[in-house]
Amino acid sequence: MQTLKPSELALAAEHLLQAELVAFPTETVYGLGAPIFNDKAISKIFTAKNRPADNPLIAHIANISDVERIAINIPQEFYQLASVFWPGSLSILLEAHSDVPLIARAGLPTIAVRMPAHPLALSLITLVGQPLVAPSANLSGKPSATSVEHVLEDFTGKIAAVVDGGDCQGGLESTVLSLQNRQQPVVLRPGAITCKQIAEVLGCPVRLSTEGVALSPGMKYRHYAPKAPIQLVFDEISLIRHLEESSKRRVVLRQHDGSLSSQRFYAALRRADRESTEEILILCDEKTRNDEALWNRILKASGHS
């Protein structure tokens, strides 16, 4: 497995065009990429990650015109949102073009699409000449990768290369929005772009899904989980009591001391695994619970949703 410098992006594109897998940075997390029109390459993603076949992938594009290659019946609302939030951390669920392989969309009639806000990702997609499907570059169920080191932990010897773009700035996966009901858009997976921000652009209410139908990644199966169990506590008194009652080797994550944040959440979970932590305590104060994306990932990682 090669670790490639940004100057070696052409080699990364060559690997992808040969149906080999390459991990690359985005502003959210590292993605594990394959060309969208190559069934063979896409199947390797599911094998390498041990990813269930009914968990659809997200298509990453470099130009707005690429959307028409992979989606049909594109609503005007899509263009409204793209003009405001792209490149950026918003994936939009659209009706899939018949050319998009069924394996990429888990047999569904839809495909989620986004334009990442990372120059290396955009350049790589352009070099390949077609959109890339790219789930997070981690083994299924584990915390997502936000650094090259995380990718190497999970995929050394399993994929062709990783492009070193440093640490990801966002730290959590993109918001996934469904426009299937144009009068009532639904956020299927919360991310940095909130329901409120989307509603302000569209001029209509946007709700957060509580359904379990896997229309997008992150809706089914346990995700983002470290080896150590996660214990949620909701105030400092409960936290202190828990610390006094147990002698386990533990890590405490909380926002007010900087140990808990969207950017560093997955890195903190992976560090706990490396240090053989027996328990992870997360202080879930009001600020944390009001953060749509971070709270969603905490619940998923702890097995509470």
N, C-alpha and C positions, 0 to 999 in steps of 0.2 A: 504493500500500500504506500503510495507516494504522498508526501506533503508538499503541495505546490505553492509557489509564491504567486502573488498577483500578476507578475510579469510572465508567468507560465500558463496563463489562462487558455491559450490556444491548445496546449497539450490536454488540458481538462476537457475542452470541446471535442478533441480527437477521441478521447476515451468514450465520451458519451455517444458519439456517432458510431462507435464500434460496439454499441450496446453494453458498455461497461458502466458501472455505477460510480458517480462522483458526488461527494458531499461539498456543499458550498455555503457561504455565509449569506444571510439576509439580515435585515434590520431587526427581525424578531428572534428567530433561532436558526441554527444551521439546518439546511434541507438536504435530503438524499435524493439526487436528481436522476431522471431518465427522460429521453425524448418522448413526447406525448403520443406520437404515432408509431411507436415501436413496442409491440406487445411483449416481445422477448425481454427487452430491457425492463419494462414495467414489472414483469413477473419476478425479476430478480430483486426488486425492492421488497416485495412481499416475503420472499424467501430470506433475504438478508436481515430484515427486521423481525421476522417471525410474526408478521402482521396478518390478522384475519382478513380473508378475501372479501368480506362484506363491509370493510371499512374504506370508504372512497378516498381518493387523492385530490389534491388541489393543483390546478394548472397555474403556472407562473409565466407571465408574458412580459415582453419588453416594449411593445408598441400597442397602442389602443386598437389599431387595425387588426392585430392578431386575434382579437376576440371573435371576429367573424369566421375564423378558421375552425373554431372549436365550439361555437354556440349559435343557436338560431332563435328567431323570434325575440330579439333582444329589446327589452322595454326602454322607453325614454328615461325612466328613473335610473337605470344603470348608468347612462351617460351623465346624468346630473351628479351622481355620487362619484363617478370616476374623475370628473373635472375638479372635484373638491379634495378627494382623499387619495388619489393616485399620483405618483407612486406612493404606496403606503400600506398600512397594516389593516386592509379591508379586503376580504374575499367575498365575492358575490356569486350566489348560486343561480345558474342560468340553465335554460333548456339546452341539452348537449347536441352538438352536430353528430350525425351518424358516423362520421369519420373517427370520432373519439372512441378508442377501444373500450369495450365493456369492462375489461379488467381495471381500467383506470377509474371508472365511476361505480365500481361494485355492482354492475348490472342495473344501475338506476338510470332514469332518463335525464338526469341533470349532471352538471359539472360546476364546481366552484372555481372561480378565476380571480387572480389578483396580479398586480404589478408591484413587485417588491421595491422598496426604497433603499437599494444598496447598489452602488456602481458595479461591483464585481458580479453580482447576480444578473443585472441587466446586460452587462457585456457578454457574459457566458451564454445567456439565452440568445442573444444576437448572433454570436459565433456559431451556435448549433443550428440556427436557422428555423427553429420551431419552438413552441412552448415546451417547458419542462414540467412534468409532474414531480412534486417533491414534498413528501411528508417530512416531519422532523427527523433529523439524523441521529436516532437513538433506537435501541432495541425496544420493541413494543412493550408498553407498560412501565418503562423506566423514565426517569426525569429527562426532559428534552435537553439537547446539546446546545450550549450557548458559547462554546469555545472549541478550538481545534482539539484540545486535550480531551474533551468529552467525547468527540467523535472517535478519536483514537482508542479510548477506553472500550467502546462498543464494537468497533468495526475493523480493527487492525487485522489484516489478512483476509478480510471478507469483501472489500470493495477495492476499486482501482486506485482512488485518490481522494484527497480532501484539499480544497483550496483554502489557504490560510488567510482569513480576513480579520483576524483578531477577535476580540470578544464582541458579541452581539449587543447592540445598544438598547433594544427593547426588552428582550428577555422572556416574553410570553408570546405564544402563537397569535396569529391574526384573528380579528373579529370575522365571523362567517355570517353573512346576511342572506336570507332567502327573500326573493321578490316574486315567488310563485303566486302569492295573493298581493297584488299591487296596492290594494286598499289597506292591507294590514301586514306590512313587512315584519319579518320575524328574525331576530338574532338567534342563530342556532348555537353559536359558540362565542362568548364574550371575549373581547380583546381590548387593545388600547383605544380603539374608536368605539365610543359608547352609544347606547340606544338614544340618548338625548342628542348627541351630535348628529346622528343619522336623521332623527326626526326633524331637527332644525333645517336640514337640507331639503328633505322631502315634503315637509309641511303636513305631516300626518303622524299619528302615534306609531311607535315601534315597540314591540314587546319582546321580552326575553323568553325563549322557549323553555318549557319544562318537560317537553315530550322526550321519549326515549328512542324515537325512530332515527336511525343513523343516516340522515341526509348529508351530514358533513362529518369530517374527522372530529374526534373529541366528544362525540355524543354517546358512544357505546363502549363498553369494556372499561376496566380500571386503567387509568392513565397516570403518568407522571410520578409513579410511586417509588420511593426508596425502599431499601431492604428493611430498615428499622421501622417499627410502627410509629404512627403519628398520633399524638394526643392533643386534642384541641382544648384550650382553657380560655375563659372569657373575661377574666379580670385578674389583677395582680395578686389579690389575696388567694385565689384558687391556685395560681401559679406557685406562690411561695409554699402553700400547703402541700402541693404535689411534690415539690422539690424536697421538702422535709420528710415526706413519707416513704421515699424510695431512694435506694442507693445505686440505681442503674446508671451506666455511662450514658449521658444524655447531652443533647444540644437544645438550647432555647432560642427560638426565633421570634422577634417582635419588631414592629416598625420603629418605635421611638428611639431605639439604640442603633438602628441601621442594619441589624442582622436579618431583617425581613423586608424585601422590596420586590417589585415586579422584575427588575433587571437581574437580581441576584438570587431569586427563589430557587431555580433549578440547580444553580451552582452550589447553593447551601445544602440542598438535599444530596447531591453527589459527594460533596465533601464529607457529610455525615457518614455515607456509606464507606468511603475510603478510610475513615477513622474508626470503623467498627462500632459506631454509635448504637446503643441498645434502644434508645427512645428519643423521639424528636418532639419537643413541646412547642406548640405555636400559640402565641397570645393573640386571640381573635377579638381585638377591641373594635369599637364602632367604626373607626377609620378603615380598618382592614375589611370588615364585613361590607362596607359601602363601596369598596373597590371591586367592580363587577368582575373583571378579569382575574385578579389575584385571588379573590374569594372563591371563584369557580375552580381554580387550579388547586387551592388548598383542600377544598371538599373532595375533588377527584383523587388527589394524592393520598388523602386519609381514608378513602373508601366510603365517604359519607354521601356520595351521589353517583 
